[in-house]
Amino acid sequence: MKSKVARKAAAAGEAKSAAKEPTFDNRRARFEYEKLESLEVGVALSGTEIKSIRNGNLSLNEGFARVRDGELWLVNFTIPPYKEGSIFNHEPGRPRKLLLHKEQLERLTGRAAEKGLTLIPLRLYFKRGRVKLELGLMRGKKIWDKRRTIAERDAKRDLERATS
């Protein structure tokens, strides 16, 4: 049985190791699309894919999710090969299965079938040693919506500059 001091030290070590894990944001998706709702899902990955992600090799920009045969798959999501990988290295552009509950899948499938809605990965991060993906149900913005977003961002930046 661990002492109270040992438990605190172990918890602090876990917090430090969790802070070192990379987090990837899809900033382009937040600009191009309007988020209606989001959901945390798991991703089925192989060993060399995890190592490549931990090294910081990943791009979320072109990825999207699609329902195929009653399962949710992440498509156009490239993880570059792991440099130190051997002949067992992963295929960079393969579709990856997303892990979620059946009820969540049925609800997302119904919503994503609506015209103009798509499932886009917003953020990839580690949670308790596992890779999690924040998947957003998104609607594409029009040009005037993008201009409004830019104007709001500029006004917010000017306000922050004036106050500091």
N, C-alpha and C positions, 0 to 999 in steps of 0.2 A: 504494500500500500504506500502510495506516495505521500510525502508530507505536503503541507500547505504551501511552503516555499517552492518545492519542486513542481507542484502543479502550476503555480503562477509563472515560474520560469518557462515551463513547457508551453503555456498559453502565450507568453510573450514571444517565444520562438516561432510559434505557429503564426502569430500576427505579423512578424517580420517576414517570414517566408511567403505569406499570402500577399504582402505588399510588393514583393519583388516580381510577382507574376504579371505578365503584360496584359493590358486591356486594349482592345481595338474598337474604335468607334467608326461608324459609317456616317461621317458628317455630310457627305454628298446626298445621301438619302433624306436626311432631315431638311435639306434645302430643296430638293426636287419633289418631295412628297409631303403630304399632310398626314400625320399619324392619327388614326382613329382609335386604335387600341394596341396593346402590346402584351406579349406572353413570353415567359422564360421556358426554354426547351433545352434538352440535352442533345449532344451530337455524338454519333457513333464514329469513333476515329481509331486508327491503328497506332502502334507505338511510335513509328517514325513521324507521323503527323503531329502527335503531341510534342515531340522533341523539336520539330521545326517551328511550331507555334510558340513554344517557350523561348526559342531564339529570336522571336520577333518577326518571323517571316509569314506575312498574311496580308491579304487585301479583301475587304468586304464589298468593294464598290460595284462589281457586276453581278453579285450573287442575288438569287431569289429562291423562294420555296414553291414547290409544286406538289400537288397531291397526285400520286400514281399508285394504282392497285390498293387503295385503302391505306396507304402510308404516305407520310410527308417526307419529301426529299429536298435537299439543298443542292441547287444546280448552279453552274457557272461560278463556283466558289473554288478558287485555286489556292492550294497550299504548296509552295515550292518544295522540292525534294530535300531531305535532310542531308547535309554535306557529308557527315560521317556514316551515312547509311550504306548498307551493303547491297547485295542483289535483292534483298527483301524490302527495299525502299518502296514507298507508296507511289501510286499513280497520281500526279498533281491535279488533274482536272476531273477526277471521278465524282459522280453524285454521292452525297453523304446523307445517310438516314438521320432524320430528326426524331428524338424520343420525347413523346408526350402521352398523356392519358387519352383514352378512346373518346371520352366526352369532349375533351378539348379539341381533338381532331375533327369530330363531327361538327362542332360549333364553328370552327375556323373554315372548314370546307364549305359550309353553307354561306358564310359571310364572304369568303373569297370568290364565290361563284357570281356575286353581284357584279354588274358592269362597272369597269373602271377601278376595281380594287385588286390589290396584289399583296403578296407576303414578302417582305424585304427584311434581311438581317440588319439590325441597327447597332448591335454591340456584341462583342465576343469577349468573355472573361472567364476566369477560374473561380470556382466556388467549392471549397473543401476538396481541392485537388482534382475536381472534374471540370471539363469545359462546358460552359453554358452559353447559350445564344439568346439574346433578346430579339424576338421576332415581332415585327410590327405589321399590322394590317393597315395598308397605306392607300391613299388616293393621290394620283398625280396632280401637281399644281399647274395652274395656267401661268402664262407670262406675267400677268398683272399681279398674281399672288406672289410670285418671286420678287417682283419689284417692291411690293409692299413689305416683304420680309427684309429686303436689303435696307429700305428706308427706316424700318423699326430698329434694325441692328445699328445703323449709323446714328440715329437719334439717341439710342441707349449709350453708345460709346461717347458721344458728345457730352451727354449728361454726366457720365462718370468722370470725364476729363475736367469738367467745370467744377465738380464737387471735390476733386482731389488736388 
